[in-house]
Amino acid sequence: MKTIKTFFVSFVFLCLGLVPISAMGQSLPHTFSANTAAKASEVNENFKYLLERFGTRKTTVNCYSGDSITTALQNYNHIIISGICNEILHLEATSMPHRLVILEGSSSSSDGINANGVSPPQTESSYTSNAVVYAHGSITIKISKLKLTGGTYGVESYLGPSVIIENALIENNTNSGIAVWGDTGGWIKNSTIQNNGEHAIISGWSSDVNITGNTISGHTNQSSITITRSGSAWIKDNTITNGKHAGISIDRGASADIISNTIQSAENGISVQDSSHALLKSNTVKNNIRNGLVVENNASVILAEGNTFSNNTEYGIEMYNGGSLNMWCDTQLTSPTTITGNTKGTIHIGSGGSANLCNLTLTSPTRGISAGTGAALHMRNITITNSQKEGVNLWGSTAYIDNATITGSAKQGIDMGGGAILDIYNSTIIGSTKQGIHAGMGATLDMNSVSITNNQNDGVALFGAKAEINNSTITGSTNAGIRLNNGLLSINNSTISGSTNGGIESHQQSAINLSGGVIIENNGHGIDLTNSTLFQYDDQATSYIRNNTNNEIGATMSSIGLDKVTVGGTSGSTEINLSKGSILRINTGTSITGTIWCDGSLNTGKFIKDTISLNPTTSGC
């Protein structure tokens, strides 16, 4: 007797992981108090009760002979099914004699349950389900090697069951293949789920599912997998094709780890939205009608290592409406993220979105990285090569870029406008077909330790924008090194050289502050001003405008104030050209070699204010 009791006690503890203790205690026929004698008959009755519910009693149902699974479940809880049974199973914890049910195919690939044309059984529950298998309450059910078809759902579980599905085929159900609702646990492994009317798998309302190693296809009316309403999921090693809205959708406060899946041929490969969260690792997301990954409505995504987003019709990755993306930087060094062949662009951060990107290489993208109104972009250690449009496009967004290399863009290396704000450091922009950096109306550029080289238009263009440039070099621009139209520039400790036209060309009421340590040399001409202002104060280091092919400074309807500026090339040439009322103020520490030429449109003496008695050579002034 001791051995039997020990067996039963051990078995009860083994089952504790499957059923809550409270549910088990409430269901026992007899309860005992301390220091109270227990009758052997009552103890045995309790053991019998537990055995019926947690032990396994196996039988075989031959569907071809007219056997019934429902009938077999009255006395057995491990059912081996042979053939296709035409019935609906309702497994209610309140009325079932078992807490563990195993439904297993005999071995044939044609074993299963078909609910087509079957009316659901009458139960104590107010809810009637036409699912092939419906489980409700504190019950554990395992389904393996079976085909489930013809119901509203293949499997539906609600309020507390634990559902294990393995090596099953779930297809052609009118709603979803598998539905896991309301504080339910699900394990779905190595199964084929296909051609159901809505989702392959939907789980939510505080449920948790593990979805591993499945083949999922043909859900053309809804997302293939949806985790919703505070649900959570582990989704790994699945192949997911031909969904509608998304291959995987995480929404309404849900969360998921999404690892090593192949997802293709939906509208979006992965969608995370509505304050949900997902971690992505080693997924392949390709050939989707819109985006590889979309993050929206205050959702967040961690992009760990090894993900690939390729050949999607819109963007590889898109965020908007508060959606955020954060890359794990260190893991990218050993297993980088790859984003290639996406038609509209690589990464787009729409209105209110944010992204923290690092250790990323983009080769020949349609457009490298773009950020829209209200978006925030943080980039570090990024290489963008041969973008078919801009390397980076910013419109009304805020961006921080550190240690980026942008090479060979078919348009601008960086294009910004609409009030965009960019801080860029320790970066290189080379060989853009248009400007290295173009800053449009209302934009603000802060540039430090940046090299802008061999761009086929201007190095930096400020159109209604303002910029502060420090410790940088701008060389080899086909047009101007820096161009201003109605712009504002402060430049310090920087060199502009080798421009085909001017080192700086300024128009339309622009202002240029040389903040010391500026060298403008070996350009077509040094600085050309039209209706603009150029100045440097005496508390700055000396700046040099020298050895430019034509004038060092040319001014039309402009004003110039020079403190501690050395202007000169070959002595005797026209170094400064003043026309149409332009004026020059020569202050402390300034030297000018060669001639200052004036066009004579004002009376003598009104062109130049020489406060230090430099007495430069003049002509027509």
Phi, psi and omega in degrees: 000321179300320180296317179297316180296318179298320178299313182294319179298317178298319180295320178299314179295327177298326183274354182300329179290346183264332186225136177302142180300321182299318180294323181291317181295321181291337187267342183299139179298326184228141173240154186232149178251159178299143176064023177240131181294138177254131178286140179301323181295324180289319177298315180297323179295320175297315179299319178298319179300314180294321180298317180297328186267326187246342175284171178246130176235113192261143171210166179248137176247122177260102184296327181292338179267004178089010177294155182242130175293318181302317178295316181298327182291351176291332183235346184229152178237358173241103188252120172267121187254127177244122182089191181252116175270137180259089181198173175239134180254124171250116181250097183259123180300328183287337183242347180285143173281358184236152170252353177230125179232130177242123176244120190221136173289151184290329177157338183283144178290351181260008177283144178168195180226132178240120183266004184299124178080004182262135175275141180294148179291156175282129181230173178287339181288146176285347181264130178249124181245139173261021175294151175301313175232123179239127179237136184219131177092191188280080181220147176249131181229134175241130180237126179214149176054040180230151170257125179243120187209161170084005178256181169294318173233152169290310175225133174230128179230144190212133172057067165110344181293158166248122187241125178243121180235124185217135177053043180251161171242118182236112188210157171057039169264147191289331176257253183249157177296309181224131176234126181238106187246153160057076172061045180245149175254137180226139174233113186238114192221138170052041182242163174250124182233115191211148167058035172273160190295327178236256183274156164289310180222130170232133182217140180182198182054055176069019174273162180228132180229148171246116185242106190224130169071028183260158171249119189233127183205160167077028178257082192271002179251342181212176175296145182296309175240129175235125172247122193219164170048066176066016173284165177222156186206149167246114187238110189218142170060035177258153170249119189233120182224154170060042167276175178265274187294319180202152169294313174230127177240127176242116187216169174053053174078018179271174179214155181201146163260123186241110194225128169057041175258155169249121188230126182205160170064041167243184172293304173240140179297304178231132177237126177234123188209171171059056177062024176271172182218143177215147170249131182243132180215127169058036176266153171246117184236115191211158170057038176266154187292329178244263188248155171291310178226132173235134181232121187213168174053056174065020173277164181222147179226134168262124178259096177281201191279159162077016178276147176233127176238112188219146170056036172271148190290329176256256184252154169297312179222136176225136173235145171197172180050051177083003176291141183228148180230132179230119178272140170280111192290314186296320182292336179294337182290329181262331180216084190288159170282139179241127179228109186219151167069020179273133197293313182276330180165177185276298181228128176235126177252105184277191186308121175078001180276169178212151180212138173245106187246142181203153174049052185235134176242125179242124183242125178053045175285159172299310170219138185295275182227132180231147180221132185257193187304127177077002180278159178232128182235129174237118183237133177217133179057059182243135174240125178235118186238130172057044173298139181283347171231231178282151170292310176226134178237124181237125177228107179067019184247172176244132184222144172236123182234127179228129175058055175252147172236118182239115190232134167069032179290140181288338171244229180282150169299309173228129176241126183221145180192187178062031181083016179298151178235126181230126166252120182231133186225150167050045188231165181227133176234118190229136162067030175288146177293326175253220184288153170297305172230128174245120179245114183267192191309123175082001182282155177231127182239126173240115191233124183222128178057052181241139175250122179241113195226134167056041173274146192272010170223228177282150172294305175229131177239127180243105179248099185068024184236169177232151183214146168240121185240123182230140169053041187234164176233138176232110188227149169069026179286137180292329177254243179266152171297307174228133177239134176237131165234112184053043183241172179228128183230131166240124186228136188218137174049046184226158182237133174239120185211158171071018177282141179296319176259233185276153168299310172230131173238126190229135184218164167055064173060039175273162179226137181234123175250109170282114187262021175100143177072022181267135176238122177238107189213154173059033173258173174303315165214163187287285179230132176240123185243134170228117181052048185221174180233135176233131180206154168218139181269165187279355179267016181249162174293157182297137173251155185232128172240106195207156169056030173272151191297316180253222182298146170289316176224129171239133185227132174233119181052044186227167178234144184227131173231118188241117168244129177056050176235130176259120181244122179174152173220250176274123182303135178101344178278170177281104183274322181233131181242116181249124181221158176052050173083012178292149182231153181229129174247122181257117185240190189308135172078008182266141173227143182225119173261154181083197192253141167261123183251135178238149183274358175077015182282349172239166180296153179305138177097349182261358180274324191233132170248106184261090186282348183244012180054045177292329180053058180289163174289131181232164176215119179077010183259000000 
